Structures are given as structure tokens and as C-alpha cells.
């Protein structure tokens, strides 16, 4: 078997490694969903969950709530609307803004997900994380906060300026 270069390069490839882990978790989540007869992409679930939790949202608000780009949210919302899980209504005060909300089918999927699907996914992920030393979620929170406070490009620039 070949050496795992991404793992061997450590911090240099942290982004690639986190992406690889994320892709594995998404793929495994997709398998669980398929086994439970859910016709949805795993990456679309957060959109439905955000609208369920926060109520009707515009694309911009949904993008902000999820921390992802508006074009990505627009595409995913369009697919969810085509599948019958979301509906978009123009806002009364500003016809350019559309509020996304769950359809009856979307609300039913969320209700089933809360009962059956999400607990199964969460338990599987928790089992992996519980075997780790320390809380992965706490460390990820700390890392995100640190990157918000001072992004990598600024840290690298500051290190360059400190060199003799």
C-alpha cells in the first residue's frame, strides 16, 4: 500500500485531510439515508434543517446560517424545490427576495428524520468521535473561532514579516 501523503504532510495538508474526512462522512451518511429510503443528497439536509429550525429564510439568510456561498445554496434550494421539499414565495415588501419554506412533504421528511434518520447518523458519528482523546467538536469550534479572528493568510503574512 502507498504512503498516505496527505496524512504524512500534517498541518501542511490539513485542509485536504479535513475535506477527505468530510467526504467520507458525507458518503457514509448517504449510504445510511439510502438504506432508510431517503431520496435526498446528504449535503442538502442542512438546508432543510436550517429552515425547520429558523423558519422561512431568504437565500442570503440561509447562506449566512450555513456558512456557505449563495450560489451553492441557490442550486441546492432549486433541487429541493424541484423534489417538492421547499417552496419559494416572493416577499411582500421586496419582490426580488424569495422566502424559502418547507412544503408539507419537506416538513414530513424533517419529522421522520428527527425520529429515525438523524439519531442513527448522529450515533454513528458520535461513536467515532467518542473514541478520540478530547472533544473533536470543541476543538473544531476553537479552530473556527481562531480562523475567524485571524485567517491563515494573515498569520502567514505576519510570520513573513517577522523573519530577519
C-alpha positions as CSV (number, residue, x, y, z in Angstrom):
1,X,0.0,0.0,0.0
2,X,1.2,3.5,-0.8
3,X,2.1,6.0,1.9
4,X,-0.7,8.4,2.8
5,X,1.0,11.6,1.7
6,X,-1.8,13.9,3.0
7,X,-1.5,12.4,6.5
8,X,2.3,12.4,6.3
9,X,2.4,16.1,5.5
10,X,0.5,17.0,8.6
11,X,-0.5,20.6,9.1
12,X,0.5,21.5,5.5
13,X,-2.4,19.4,4.2
14,X,-4.9,19.9,7.0
15,X,-7.5,21.4,4.6
16,X,-7.2,18.4,2.3
17,X,-7.4,16.0,5.2
18,X,-10.5,17.7,6.7
19,X,-12.1,17.6,3.2
20,X,-11.3,13.9,2.8
21,X,-12.8,13.2,6.2
22,X,-15.8,15.3,5.3
23,X,-16.3,13.5,2.0
24,X,-16.1,10.1,3.8
25,X,-18.7,11.2,6.4
26,X,-20.9,12.5,3.6
27,X,-20.6,9.3,1.6
28,X,-21.3,7.1,4.7
29,X,-24.3,9.3,5.6
30,X,-25.6,8.9,2.1
31,X,-25.4,5.1,2.5
32,X,-27.4,5.3,5.7
33,X,-30.0,7.5,4.0
34,X,-30.3,5.2,1.0
35,X,-30.7,2.3,3.4
36,X,-33.6,4.2,5.1
37,X,-35.1,5.0,1.7
38,X,-34.5,8.8,1.8
39,X,-34.3,10.3,-1.7
40,X,-32.1,13.3,-0.9
41,X,-28.4,14.2,-1.0
42,X,-26.7,14.2,2.4
43,X,-25.4,17.7,1.7
44,X,-28.9,19.1,1.2
45,X,-30.1,18.1,4.7
46,X,-28.6,21.2,6.4
47,X,-30.7,23.5,4.2
48,X,-33.9,21.7,5.3
49,X,-32.7,21.6,9.0
50,X,-32.0,25.4,9.0
51,X,-35.4,26.3,7.6
52,X,-37.0,23.9,10.1
53,X,-35.1,25.5,12.9
54,X,-35.2,29.1,11.9
55,X,-38.4,29.4,9.8
56,X,-38.7,30.7,6.3
57,X,-35.4,32.2,5.0
58,X,-34.1,34.1,2.0
59,X,-31.1,32.6,0.1
60,X,-28.8,35.2,1.7
61,X,-30.0,34.4,5.2
62,X,-29.8,30.6,4.5
63,X,-26.3,31.1,3.1
64,X,-25.3,33.0,6.2
65,X,-26.9,30.5,8.6
66,X,-25.0,27.6,7.0
67,X,-21.7,29.5,6.3
68,X,-21.7,28.5,2.6
69,X,-21.8,30.5,-0.6
70,X,-25.0,31.9,-2.1
71,X,-24.6,30.1,-5.4
72,X,-24.3,26.8,-3.7
73,X,-27.4,27.5,-1.6
74,X,-29.3,28.6,-4.7
75,X,-28.5,25.4,-6.6
76,X,-29.4,23.2,-3.6
77,X,-32.6,25.1,-2.9
78,X,-33.6,24.7,-6.5
79,X,-33.1,21.0,-6.4
80,X,-35.0,20.7,-3.1
81,X,-37.9,22.8,-4.6
82,X,-37.9,20.5,-7.7
83,X,-38.1,17.5,-5.4
84,X,-41.1,19.0,-3.6
85,X,-39.4,19.7,-0.2
86,X,-39.2,23.5,-0.4
87,X,-41.3,26.3,-1.8
88,X,-40.2,29.9,-2.6
89,X,-42.5,32.8,-2.1
90,X,-41.8,36.4,-3.0
91,X,-41.5,38.7,-0.1
92,X,-44.3,41.3,0.1
93,X,-42.0,44.3,0.7
94,X,-39.4,43.4,-1.9
95,X,-40.4,41.2,-4.8
96,X,-36.7,40.4,-5.5
97,X,-36.4,38.4,-2.3
98,X,-37.8,34.9,-2.1
99,X,-38.5,33.2,1.2
100,X,-37.9,29.5,1.3
101,X,-40.1,27.4,3.4
102,X,-40.8,23.7,3.9
103,X,-43.6,22.1,2.0
104,X,-45.8,19.6,3.7
105,X,-43.6,16.9,2.1
106,X,-40.5,18.7,3.4
107,X,-41.9,19.0,6.9
108,X,-42.9,15.3,6.9
109,X,-39.3,14.4,5.9
110,X,-37.9,16.5,8.7
111,X,-40.3,14.9,11.2
112,X,-39.2,11.5,10.1
113,X,-35.6,12.5,10.0
114,X,-35.7,13.7,13.6
115,X,-37.3,10.4,14.7
116,X,-35.4,7.9,12.7
117,X,-32.7,9.1,10.5
118,X,-30.7,11.8,12.3
119,X,-30.4,9.8,15.5
120,X,-28.9,6.9,13.5
121,X,-26.4,9.2,11.7
122,X,-25.6,11.1,14.9
123,X,-25.0,7.9,16.9
124,X,-22.6,6.6,14.2
125,X,-20.6,9.8,14.1
126,X,-20.6,10.1,17.9
127,X,-19.2,6.6,18.2
128,X,-16.3,7.6,16.0
129,X,-15.7,10.9,17.8
130,X,-16.1,9.4,21.3
131,X,-13.2,7.1,20.7
132,X,-10.9,10.2,20.3
133,X,-9.0,11.9,23.1
134,X,-10.8,15.1,23.9
135,X,-13.8,16.6,22.2
136,X,-13.5,17.0,18.5
137,X,-16.4,19.4,18.3
138,X,-14.8,21.7,21.0
139,X,-11.5,21.7,19.1
140,X,-13.3,22.4,15.8
141,X,-15.1,25.3,17.5
142,X,-11.8,26.7,18.7
143,X,-10.2,26.3,15.3
144,X,-13.1,28.1,13.5
145,X,-13.0,30.9,16.1
146,X,-9.3,31.3,15.7
147,X,-9.6,31.4,11.9
148,X,-12.4,34.0,12.2
149,X,-10.2,36.1,14.5
150,X,-7.2,35.8,12.2
151,X,-7.3,33.9,8.9
152,X,-4.3,31.8,7.7
153,X,-3.3,34.3,5.1
154,X,-2.8,37.0,7.8
155,X,-0.9,34.6,10.0
156,X,1.4,33.6,7.2
157,X,2.0,37.3,6.3
158,X,2.8,38.1,9.9
159,X,5.3,35.2,10.1
160,X,7.0,36.5,6.9
161,X,7.2,40.0,8.3
162,X,8.9,38.6,11.5
163,X,11.7,36.9,9.5
164,X,15.1,38.6,9.6
